[in-house]
């Protein structure tokens, strides 16, 4: 026998063909910000329908409205069951119908989104399904958003809840379209229903049969999260009698939200990003999320519950209550959820009449609705391994906050590493305001990424790992007693290009080794003291320069010697003022080549004991003014072993005087005194006095004698004159 759903108030359409499945009864649940779910009971002449023929296939339920039009629910089959024989050979089946977006909850994966708002992220995840945005608020980009081991829909749901965006489904276009909004203006009109007329007498086909309102004081103790932050609220509200609304001290609320939220921020940006203006947005950011969290907690403080037989009533719709005996209940409502019960009755002669009824919950249409946060944020159970990445040609690629980009080992799509990688902060041993320690992982390094409080949106690099590609700087286990730091020169540094601070802890061979690949600069703003308890060796292959800008330079050798050796070049000593050298023992200066001493002022040479000068070669002294040698006690001796002595006064006198002694002139050959043409010559043959005039005068007596002969001869005249003249 052929059965049909024609002229039935409820009809099921499937890919199996018209009337293959006959809808007998259904129940349905729909709620704002929740997937709808309809369970349909159906009969069929075909007892062999296989689940694969309907699972995930598009089906629809048509419901006849009072005006003769129909409301349609579109969806896909998420569950299909054979319930057994129904009657007269008809097989019984049960179908569960959900929106097509439900399929997005079946997968599980990992994905990173950068510099995208929650709207953009959700749009990417919802691709392939019908959806529409109806937002008033503009959502800021999130520099980093992580889908961690969860389905695409779970990520969408928690982001919508966090941003205070609710959603409903619109079935008018031949499919269940996801509509997302953030104000009551996004609400739709119910199918053919704008007013719910209260009627308990059954005079209307579509009527409101019951309505109650309940209210409770708002007391919230919650935790809210944006990035790595937590927010604890306090009891901030009391029910205002008769008004159906809650009032909270705005200043207390803002203070609690802002202070607690900001206290745990990284200070970089929303969700840890890097936009220049984000730091300044922190107070506004906290206010927005505080308000959204507050509105979510307050949204269902006043709830209306009712029953009706309006087939067109649906979640996310605005309707007005009319003709209720309690005028306080004749208000406009925003429908949160509807539970449907409908039946076509039997397809046989003894069939019962079709029936339909629903129950619903609603809130005042004037109350801002924000979805409750029911989707748990994913939690990371432990650390992950990542690889630092960067642009081609770079070896170190941080941002101004010292963050680096990382791709995770589970990221199978490495075609866009930089697009898919995220900027992650690097934990340091010490970090302050413009001071601390900085060691940045480099491109290609394997790093350990942990997540603050297990939140995937709050990664932090806590360490690095060596592997077969990146081995330790010192061969192990041979150098197991060594520890330290080695940093490689970049770009394109070789194996021997590095800075290093190494500690050797092997007993008896302890060593601290420090290498600067190029320059080493040390700044000591006050005193520096070094103690070396044994030898110290300094090797400088080029220049060594020290400047004492103020004070003195003192070297003390308490025991031992000081040796200064300039092996193959010159040594210069420059003193702007005085130079004093004190040698308590002997001093020896050996100059193998020429020595030049230039004194531009006076020189005082004082020897408290003997002074000996030995010149192996020639010696010349040029004195432009006086030269005085004063021997206070003792003798003065000038000896020329081989050679002459020449005393020459070009424009002056030579005076030889012995105040209390004799002057002896002795020569082996001769002594000659000459003035002009006059000479006195003393030689081995005798003494010869020759001059233009020769005068011998004695003030008392004058004697000329000889041992043999004495001759006085004058070529012209000889005159001998005296008071008495004796000639014998």
Secondary structure as UniProt FT lines:
FT   TURN            6..7
FT   STRAND          10..13
FT   TURN            15..16
FT   TURN            18..19
FT   STRAND          22..31
FT   TURN            32..33
FT   STRAND          37..44
FT   TURN            47..48
FT   HELIX           51..53
FT   STRAND          58..64
FT   TURN            66..67
FT   STRAND          70..87
FT   TURN            88..89
FT   STRAND          90..98
FT   HELIX           100..105
FT   STRAND          109..113
FT   HELIX           118..125
FT   TURN            126..128
FT   STRAND          131..134
FT   STRAND          145..150
FT   HELIX           152..162
FT   TURN            163..164
FT   STRAND          166..170
FT   TURN            172..173
FT   STRAND          177..181
FT   HELIX           184..186
FT   STRAND          188..190
FT   TURN            191..192
FT   STRAND          195..198
FT   STRAND          208..215
FT   STRAND          223..224
FT   TURN            227..228
FT   STRAND          231..232
FT   STRAND          238..240
FT   TURN            241..244
FT   STRAND          245..247
FT   HELIX           250..263
FT   HELIX           270..272
FT   TURN            276..278
FT   HELIX           279..281
FT   HELIX           282..298
FT   TURN            299..300
FT   STRAND          302..308
FT   TURN            311..312
FT   TURN            315..316
FT   STRAND          317..322
FT   HELIX           327..329
FT   STRAND          332..343
FT   TURN            349..350
FT   STRAND          355..364
FT   TURN            365..366
FT   STRAND          384..389
FT   TURN            392..393
FT   TURN            400..401
FT   STRAND          404..408
FT   TURN            409..410
FT   TURN            415..416
FT   HELIX           417..420
FT   STRAND          422..426
FT   STRAND          431..432
FT   TURN            433..434
FT   STRAND          435..436
FT   TURN            443..444
FT   STRAND          446..451
FT   HELIX           452..454
FT   TURN            456..457
FT   STRAND          459..465
FT   TURN            476..481
FT   STRAND          482..488
FT   TURN            490..492
FT   TURN            495..496
FT   STRAND          498..504
FT   TURN            507..508
FT   STRAND          511..515
FT   TURN            650..651
FT   TURN            659..660
FT   STRAND          670..675
FT   TURN            676..677
FT   STRAND          678..683
FT   TURN            684..685
FT   STRAND          686..690
//
